[in-house]
Amino acid sequence: MEPRNKRARLLPSVTLDVLGNDLLLRCASYLDADGLAQLGRTSVRFGTPQAGQQRSLANEAARQRFRRSATDEEMSRLPEYDGESDVGLMRALEQLRQPLCFDELAGDGFIPQDHPATSVTHSGHNIWYSTALSGHVMRGGRHFVEFSINYDEQQRSCFHLGVVRPVSLTDGIDLEVDWEGETSPVHVSSNQKPAVAEKLRSQRTEKWGESTVHCCTCYCGSGRCYWTDWGNEEGSSDWQGRESLEGGGTIGLLLDLDEGTLSVFKNDRRLGVMKEGLGGEYCWFATAGTLCTISISRGRAPN
């Protein structure tokens, strides 16, 4: 009888070249966006469009998976950018489905902890603001977030909750020299913290669009709206329905990029539209200047 190991050596090796595209696409469909990107980088067969094909196999697998799984609501939140790869759009869909977290902490007020995290705690050891920033980028459609705030009601409710351009508040921006110890992106302009204003504006991309509302918040101490373009335009205003948040609770924000509005909810009750004229990309953020714990979660706006 022929030795078993010798028979094994005589069997033809199976390579990607002998497999059809349909089978390869089916196999690739089990990978997430990062897996497809890695596959495209390591395999010419997957990473380069073949003759007569508009997309590479990796991008085609991502396109098919996106079309099968994305809901109408999810697609409305993910308008495709010019030149964006199908793998990139698939990655954006995966991020949209993940829980919201605070991905960047700026300032020394927050107690050190593992992050990204869904909640942050401010030590309250000083009255200077620190900021917790979500890394999820909103590019279109309607997005609702709920901030849950727990603090001693005998203290002032020194919190700003809102949206900001997808920028880094710490990369190349010194806490003491530039921020002067206090990080609050809504309090930045050519007059206030001009060095920070210049560094934030330098991170601008065409995805910000034409809106000059680069940061917009609801100040929980009074319910007033604050905004800035990190240049010469900044301001605050009352708005119909505004209320302060005393004693803790929840503040919901609805960013409608179809209408260009930011609306406020307090303890599941709609207060109204706080600001108009928003457009382009934004991230959620929270700024605190007192002892508190703030949690962030994605949800649906109450009826």
N, C-alpha and C positions, 0 to 999 in steps of 0.2 A: 504494500500500500504506500502511495506517495505521501511523504511527510506533510503534515498540515501547514507548517510554516512556509514550505516551498510552494504549495498551492496558493497561499495568500499572496506571495510575491508575484505570481503569474496573473493575478486579477488586474484589470485595467484600473488606473486611478481615476477618481471622479473629480473633475474640475468645474469651475463656473462656466467654462466655454461650452460644455455639453448640455447645460441647462437652458431651457427656453426663458424668454423674458417674463412670460406670465407666471411661471413658477417662481422666478426670482422676486417678482413684485409681491407675490403672496408671502414669501418668506420675509421680505423686508418690511411688510406691513405690520409685523409684530414688534418692530423697534420703535422707540420714542424718537423725538426730534434729534436729541443729542446722538443717539445711536445711528440714525440715518446720516447725520453730518459726518460722523467718524467713518462710516462705511464709504461715503463718497470721497473722503480724503485718502483712504487707504486702498481703494479699488477703482481702477480706471473704468472697469465695466459698469460700476454704479455711479461714478462721479462725473463721467463725460457723456454728453448726448451722443447716441449712436447715429449712424447714417439714417436719414429720414425721420429722426425723432426730434421733437421740440425740446424735450426735457431729458435730463439724466434719469436713470432708474431710481436713484435716491429721491429726487424731486418728484418724480411721478408717483412713487409710493406715498410720499407726504401729501401730495395733491389728492389722491384717491382717499386716503384716510381722513383728511380734513373734510372732504365733501360728504363722506359717509357719516361722520360723527358730529360735526358742528351743527348746532341748532340755528334757527333763524335769528334768535336773539344774540347768540354768540357771534354770528357772522356780521350782524349790524355793529357790533363793538370792535370788529377787526377789519376795517376797510384796508384793502391791500395797497401797499405803497408801490410806487413805480420802481421797478427793478428788484423788488423783494423776492427772495427765493421761496419756493413752496415749503422747504424745510424751515425757513425762518417764520413763515406764517403758522406752521404747525406748532413751532415752539411757543409762539405768542398765545395760541389756543390752550396749550398745556399750562402756561403760566396763569391764564385767566381762570382756570379751574382750581388752582391751588389756593389754600387759605391765605388771607392777607397777613403780612408780617411787617414789623418795623425792621428794615434792613440796614439802616444807617442811623447812628446816634451821634449827634453833634452837641458839644458842650459837656461840662463836667457835673451836671445836676443829676443825671440818671445813674442809679446804682448799677455797678458792673454786673452783667449777667450774660448767659449764653444768648446769642442772637444770630440770625433773625428770630424774633419772638413775637407772639401775638399780644403781649402786654409789656409795658415798661413802668418802672417806679421811679419817681423823682424824689430825691433825698430831702429836699426842702431846707438844706443847710444854707442856702443863699437865696436871694430873691431874683437872681438873674435867670433869664430864660435859657432853656436847653430844648433841642428839637429832636424828635424821632420821625424818621422818614421811611415811607414804604417804597420798595423798589418796583412795584407793579406799575407799568406805564399804561395809561388809558388814552386811546387814540380816536375813539369814535363811539357813537351810541350812548346808552344811558347806564350809569354806574351808581350804585348805592352802597354807602359804608355806614357802619354804626360804631361810634366811639362810646365806650362805657367808662365813666369817670367815677372814681371812689376817692373822696378826700374829706377832711375835717371841715364841716360847714362853718366852723368858727373862723376859718381862714378865708382870705379872698379867693375867688375862683379865677386865678390867673392862668387861663388856658386859651390858646388860639387853635382852632381846628379848621383845616381847609385843604386847598390844593396848591401845588407848586410845580413848576416845570421839572422834568426829570434831570436834575443836576446833582452833583455832589456838593455837600456843604463843608466837606473836610479836606478833599483832595487839593493840595496846594493852597489852602486857606488856613492860616494860623489862628488858633483860638485866641491867643492873647494879643498878638500884633494886629491882625485884621478884624476879628470879631470883637476885640476888646473885652473878652471874657463872656459875652452874651450872644448866643446864637438864636436869632429869630428872623427868618427870611422875609417876613412881611414888613419888618422894620429896617429895610435896606433900600437906599436910594442914593442919588448923587450927593445929597446933602447929609444923609445918615450912612455912615460906614461906606464911603466912596470906593475904598480898595476892594471890599467884598462885592459891591455892586458891579465893578468892572470884571471881577473874576467870575461872577455868576453869568453876566451877559456874554462872556467869552465862550461859554459852553453852549451857546445857542446853535440850533440846527434848523433846517428848513421845515422840519416836522413841527416846530412851534406854531407855524402858520402866521397869520397876520394880526392876531389878537395881541394887544399890549398888556393884558392882564397876566402877568407872570406868576403872581402869588396872590391868593385871595383867601381870607379867613373870616370865621365867625369868632368874635371875642366873647367868651362865655360870661365874663364879668358883667357885661352890659347888653350883649346880643348884637352889638354894632358890627358892621362889615368893614374890614380893612383890606386894601389892595395896593399893589405897587407894580411898576414896570422895571424896577431896579435902575431907573434913570431919573428923569425929572417929574414923572407922573406918579403920584401916590395920594392916598386919601382914605377917609373913613366916612361912613354915613349911617344914618338910621334907615330902616326899611320897614315897610308895613308888615306887622306880625312879629317883630323882633321881641325876644324875651331873654332875660338872663338865666343862667343855670346856677341855682343855689342848692347846696346840700348833696351834690352828686346826682347821678342819673345817666341818661343816654342822650346823645346828640347824633342824629342821622343827617347825612349830607347826600343829596342827589345831584350828581353832575350829569347834565344832559348836553352832550356835545352836538346833538342834532339841532337843538334850540339855542345853545350857547348860554345856558343858565346854570346857576348853583342854588339849590333850594335847601331849606333847613327843616329838620324834624326834631321835636323835643319829646322824649319819652313816648315815641310812636305817634305823636300828634304833629301834623304838618303845620308849620308856621307860615311858609310862603317862600317866594323867590327872593333870595338875598342879593344876587348879582347877575347882571346880564353882560353879554359881550365876550364870553370866554370862547376859546377855540384852540385847536392844536393839542399837543400832548400835555398831560398832567399826571402827577402822583399825589396820593393822600399824605398828609403829615399832621403831627400834633406838636405844639409848643407849650411847655409848662414852666411855671416859675414858682411853684409851691409844692409842698408834700402831697403826693397823690399817686395813684395807679391808674393808668390809661390802657384800655384794651381796644383792639381794632378787629372788626369782622366784616365780611362781605355779606350782603343780604338783598332783599327786595324791599322797595319803598312801600310803606303802609298805604292802603287805599284811603 
